[in-house]
């Protein structure tokens, strides 16, 4: 919930929007006057909204990844943009944005190969400015690579898997050891985040994999509820 001009912006699961949608409401919150701003999409999960004087920022998930969308409240459909990053498997979230009049969005970012970064994003120029990066002694990100693949479950559902490895420590001619991790419960998301504790394993030629199984919230509420309502064996 946030406020802009004469309207409140509300994330709601009304009308069967299990993954939530964004609506505007008048000051009396009359539900018959609610207007969809970010219409419901079963492939998109809406988590939070932050209003600025000239634009609105949304946090959520799409295709298993955390995302941030920005739009002009005067034309929310045509002006909508997704903040893009080079690495597909990443984790991004809004930082502390206390100034309503700010023309920049503060956000945090990391990935399986990139330590935590703090950015300012300019919606008008569509540009990211790096402000700070977590210092990791003796770490060279160019030595590592990450990828997102999919595995087919027994019922045919594609399960996303995030992989990371050290490029010069594995062989393309023979099998390599893999450490597979997965957790699926309570709609908790296991994000593809950076970890210094994982580096010794990667440096020894082990591929690290995170299976984003059902029960978690990576693909929205349906991804979690299928294990509760159907069968945990299909996770």
C-alpha positions as CSV (number, residue, x, y, z in Angstrom):
1,X,0.0,0.0,0.0
2,X,1.3,3.5,-0.9
3,X,-0.2,6.8,-1.8
4,X,0.3,9.0,-4.9
5,X,-1.6,12.2,-5.8
6,X,-5.3,11.5,-4.9
7,X,-5.1,7.7,-5.1
8,X,-3.9,4.8,-3.0
9,X,-2.0,2.1,-4.8
10,X,-2.8,-1.3,-3.4
11,X,-1.5,-4.8,-4.1
12,X,-4.5,-7.2,-3.8
13,X,-5.5,-10.8,-4.5
14,X,-9.1,-9.7,-5.0
15,X,-11.1,-11.3,-7.9
16,X,-9.1,-14.5,-7.8
17,X,-5.7,-12.8,-8.4
18,X,-3.7,-15.4,-6.5
19,X,-0.4,-13.8,-7.5
20,X,-1.7,-10.4,-6.8
21,X,-2.3,-7.3,-9.0
22,X,-2.0,-3.6,-8.5
23,X,-5.1,-1.3,-8.3
24,X,-5.8,2.3,-7.5
25,X,-8.4,3.2,-4.9
26,X,-9.9,6.5,-3.8
27,X,-9.4,7.8,-0.3
28,X,-12.5,6.1,1.0
29,X,-11.1,2.7,-0.3
30,X,-14.5,1.9,-2.0
31,X,-13.9,-1.4,-3.7
32,X,-16.4,-0.5,-6.5
33,X,-14.1,2.3,-7.5
34,X,-10.9,0.2,-7.7
35,X,-9.1,0.4,-11.0
36,X,-6.6,-2.1,-12.3
37,X,-3.2,-0.5,-13.0
38,X,-1.0,-3.6,-13.3
39,X,-3.6,-6.2,-14.4
40,X,-3.4,-9.7,-13.1
41,X,-1.0,-12.1,-14.9
42,X,-0.7,-15.6,-13.6
43,X,3.0,-15.7,-14.6
44,X,3.8,-12.5,-12.6
45,X,3.8,-12.2,-8.8
46,X,3.4,-8.7,-7.4
47,X,5.0,-8.2,-3.9
48,X,5.2,-4.5,-3.1
49,X,4.7,-1.0,-4.5
50,X,6.6,2.2,-3.8
51,X,5.4,5.6,-5.1
52,X,7.6,8.5,-6.2
53,X,6.4,11.9,-7.4
54,X,6.8,11.1,-11.1
55,X,6.8,7.3,-11.3
56,X,5.8,4.1,-9.5
57,X,8.1,1.2,-8.7
58,X,6.9,-2.4,-8.3
59,X,8.7,-5.4,-6.8
60,X,7.7,-8.9,-7.8
61,X,8.7,-12.1,-9.7
62,X,8.5,-13.3,-13.2
63,X,9.9,-16.5,-14.8
64,X,11.3,-17.4,-11.4
65,X,13.4,-14.3,-10.9
66,X,12.9,-11.2,-8.7
67,X,12.1,-8.2,-10.8
68,X,11.5,-4.5,-10.5
69,X,9.1,-2.6,-12.9
70,X,8.7,1.1,-13.2
71,X,5.9,3.1,-14.8
72,X,4.4,6.6,-15.2
73,X,1.1,6.7,-13.3
74,X,-0.3,8.9,-16.1
75,X,0.1,6.0,-18.6
76,X,0.9,2.8,-16.7
77,X,0.6,0.4,-19.6
78,X,2.7,2.1,-22.3
79,X,5.3,3.5,-20.0
80,X,6.0,0.3,-18.1
81,X,9.6,-0.8,-18.1
82,X,11.5,-3.7,-16.5
83,X,14.9,-2.9,-15.0
84,X,17.3,-5.2,-17.0
85,X,20.5,-6.8,-16.0
86,X,23.1,-8.8,-18.0
87,X,23.0,-11.9,-15.8
88,X,19.7,-13.8,-16.2
89,X,20.0,-15.6,-12.8
90,X,20.1,-12.8,-10.4
91,X,18.4,-11.3,-7.3
92,X,17.2,-7.7,-7.2
93,X,15.2,-5.7,-4.7
94,X,14.3,-2.1,-3.8
95,X,16.5,-0.4,-1.3
96,X,15.6,2.4,1.1
97,X,13.8,5.1,-1.0
98,X,12.7,7.6,1.6
99,X,12.5,10.7,-0.7
100,X,9.2,10.9,-2.5
101,X,10.6,13.6,-4.9
102,X,13.6,11.5,-5.9
103,X,14.2,11.0,-9.6
104,X,16.3,7.9,-8.9
105,X,15.5,4.5,-7.5
106,X,17.9,2.9,-5.0
107,X,18.1,-0.9,-5.4
108,X,20.3,-3.8,-4.4
109,X,21.5,-6.6,-6.7
110,X,23.6,-9.7,-6.6
111,X,23.9,-13.1,-8.4
112,X,25.7,-16.4,-8.1
113,X,28.8,-14.8,-9.5
114,X,28.4,-11.1,-8.5
115,X,28.8,-9.9,-4.9
116,X,26.1,-7.5,-3.5
117,X,25.9,-4.2,-5.4
118,X,24.0,-1.0,-4.7
119,X,22.7,0.9,-7.7
120,X,20.7,4.0,-8.5
121,X,18.4,3.6,-11.5
122,X,17.2,6.5,-13.6
123,X,13.8,5.6,-15.2
124,X,14.0,8.5,-17.7
125,X,17.5,7.6,-19.0
126,X,16.9,3.9,-18.3
127,X,20.4,3.7,-16.9
128,X,22.0,2.0,-13.8
129,X,24.7,3.7,-11.8
130,X,26.9,1.5,-9.6
131,X,27.3,3.1,-6.2
132,X,28.9,0.3,-4.1
133,X,30.0,-3.3,-4.3
134,X,30.7,-5.8,-1.6
135,X,34.5,-6.3,-1.3
136,X,35.6,-9.9,-1.6
137,X,39.4,-10.3,-1.2
138,X,41.1,-12.3,-4.0
139,X,37.9,-12.9,-5.8
140,X,37.8,-12.6,-9.6
141,X,34.2,-12.9,-11.0
142,X,35.5,-13.5,-14.5
143,X,36.6,-17.0,-13.5
144,X,33.1,-18.1,-12.7
145,X,29.9,-18.7,-14.8
146,X,26.2,-19.1,-14.0
147,X,23.3,-20.5,-16.0
148,X,19.6,-21.2,-15.6
149,X,18.4,-24.6,-16.9
150,X,15.2,-26.6,-16.5
151,X,14.5,-30.2,-15.5
152,X,11.2,-32.0,-16.2
153,X,9.3,-33.3,-13.2
154,X,7.3,-36.5,-13.2
155,X,4.1,-34.6,-14.2
156,X,5.9,-32.8,-17.0
157,X,6.3,-29.5,-15.3
158,X,9.6,-27.7,-16.0
159,X,11.6,-27.0,-12.8
160,X,14.1,-24.2,-12.9
161,X,17.6,-24.9,-11.7
162,X,20.3,-22.3,-11.2
163,X,23.9,-23.4,-11.8
164,X,27.3,-21.9,-11.0
165,X,30.8,-23.2,-11.5
166,X,34.4,-22.1,-12.0
167,X,35.2,-22.2,-15.7
168,X,38.8,-23.4,-15.5
169,X,38.1,-26.0,-12.8
170,X,35.7,-28.3,-14.7
171,X,36.1,-30.6,-17.7
172,X,34.0,-30.5,-20.8
173,X,35.3,-34.0,-21.7
174,X,34.1,-35.9,-18.6
175,X,31.4,-35.8,-15.9
176,X,31.9,-33.3,-13.0
177,X,30.8,-33.5,-9.4
178,X,27.7,-31.5,-8.5
179,X,26.3,-30.3,-5.3
180,X,22.5,-30.1,-5.6
181,X,20.5,-28.0,-3.1
182,X,16.7,-27.6,-3.0
183,X,14.1,-26.4,-0.6
184,X,10.4,-26.0,-1.2
185,X,8.1,-25.0,1.6
186,X,6.2,-22.1,3.0
187,X,6.6,-20.1,-0.2
188,X,10.2,-19.4,0.7
189,X,12.3,-18.5,-2.3
190,X,15.9,-19.8,-2.6
191,X,17.4,-16.9,-4.5
192,X,20.4,-17.2,-6.8
193,X,22.6,-15.1,-4.6
194,X,26.4,-14.7,-4.1
195,X,28.1,-16.7,-1.3
196,X,31.7,-16.6,-0.3
197,X,31.2,-19.9,1.6
198,X,30.5,-21.6,-1.8
199,X,33.8,-20.5,-3.4
200,X,36.1,-23.2,-2.0
201,X,33.7,-25.9,-3.4
202,X,33.7,-24.2,-6.9
203,X,37.5,-23.8,-6.9
204,X,37.8,-27.5,-6.4
205,X,35.8,-28.3,-9.6
206,X,32.3,-28.8,-8.1
207,X,29.3,-27.5,-9.9
208,X,26.7,-25.9,-7.5
209,X,23.0,-26.3,-8.4
210,X,19.9,-24.8,-6.8
211,X,16.7,-26.6,-7.8
212,X,13.8,-24.1,-7.4
213,X,11.3,-26.8,-6.6
214,X,7.6,-26.4,-6.0
215,X,6.6,-25.5,-2.5
216,X,8.7,-22.4,-2.7
217,X,7.6,-19.1,-4.1
218,X,9.9,-18.6,-7.1
219,X,7.2,-18.9,-9.7
220,X,4.4,-17.3,-7.6
221,X,1.8,-18.6,-5.1
222,X,0.6,-21.4,-7.4
223,X,4.2,-22.8,-7.3
224,X,3.8,-23.1,-3.5
225,X,0.2,-24.2,-3.3
226,X,0.5,-27.1,-5.7
227,X,2.4,-29.1,-3.1
228,X,-0.1,-28.3,-0.4
229,X,-3.2,-28.8,-2.5
230,X,-2.0,-31.6,-4.8
231,X,0.9,-33.8,-3.9
232,X,4.4,-33.1,-2.4
233,X,5.8,-35.9,-4.6
234,X,5.4,-33.6,-7.6
235,X,7.7,-30.9,-6.1
